[in-house]
Amino acid sequence: MITTITPEILQEFKDRMHISHDGEDPNLKRLLSFSVVAIQGDCGPFDIKGESHIDLQAKELVFERTRYVYNDALEYFKNNFAEDITGLGLDIEFQRMSDEATTTTTTTTDGGV
């Protein structure tokens, strides 16, 4: 599944990379989209447009991975960001477990016999 990269996300990445021209926009959108899918595959679901701690942490990793791809250095990304990737994966899983526990408690309390 290809993630749609908004103009705001693209501009944020371009500002970070000091890219002022529009000639590479289609390629940058594609690279960002692939990076979202890759980080979600390694860590779990997040919203690249979201504002939660997890979403912002994930966006940081997406931008870093895209920077590595852009500079033809992807083979170094996972080693250099292993701690961040693992941390994000754990944060996403703990959030999922917390959400699941809240849902189970609410369902049992409200509708349990």
BELDAMO-V637838 format. One record per residue. SS is DSSP state (A for helix, B for strand, O for the rest). OMEGA is omega in degrees with one decimal (999 if undefined). NEAR is the number of other C-alpha atoms within 8 Angstrom. Layout:
# BELDAMO-V637838
SS OMEGA NEAR
SS OMEGA NEAR
This chain:
# BELDAMO-V637838
O 178.8 3
O 178.8 6
O 177.2 8
O 178.8 5
O -178.1 9
O 175.5 6
A 179.5 6
A 178.2 6
A 178.5 9
A -178.8 13
A 177.5 8
A 178.1 8
A -179.9 9
A 177.3 10
A 179.8 9
A -177.5 7
A -178.2 7
O 176.2 6
O -174.5 7
O -178.8 6
O -177.7 5
O -174.6 5
O -177.9 5
O -175.0 7
A 179.5 8
A 179.1 7
A 179.4 7
A 176.7 9
A 179.7 10
A 179.4 8
A 177.2 11
A 179.7 13
A 178.2 12
A 179.6 10
A 175.6 12
A -179.3 11
A -179.4 11
A -179.4 8
A 175.3 13
A 177.8 10
A 179.8 8
A -168.3 8
A -175.6 12
O -174.0 10
O 173.8 7
O 179.3 10
O -178.1 6
O 179.4 9
O -175.2 6
O -177.8 8
O 178.9 6
O 177.9 6
A -179.4 6
A -179.1 10
A 179.8 13
A 176.6 11
A 179.2 9
A 179.1 12
A 176.8 9
A 178.5 8
A 177.1 11
A 179.7 12
A 179.4 11
A 178.9 8
A 179.5 11
A 176.3 11
A 178.3 9
A 178.6 12
A -179.1 10
A -178.9 8
O 178.3 7
O -179.3 6
O -175.7 9
A -177.5 10
A 179.9 5
A -172.5 8
A -173.9 10
A 177.6 9
A -176.8 6
A -176.9 6
O -177.2 8
A -179.0 8
A 179.6 6
A 178.9 8
A 178.8 13
A 179.6 9
A 178.6 8
A 178.4 12
A 178.7 11
A 178.5 9
A 179.8 9
A -179.3 13
A 177.9 9
A 177.5 8
A 178.4 8
A 179.8 8
A 178.5 8
A 178.1 8
A 179.6 8
A 179.2 8
A 178.1 8
A 179.2 8
A -179.8 8
A 179.5 8
A 179.6 8
A -179.1 8
A -179.5 9
A -178.9 9
A -176.6 7
A -172.6 6
A -177.6 6
O 179.0 6
O 999 3
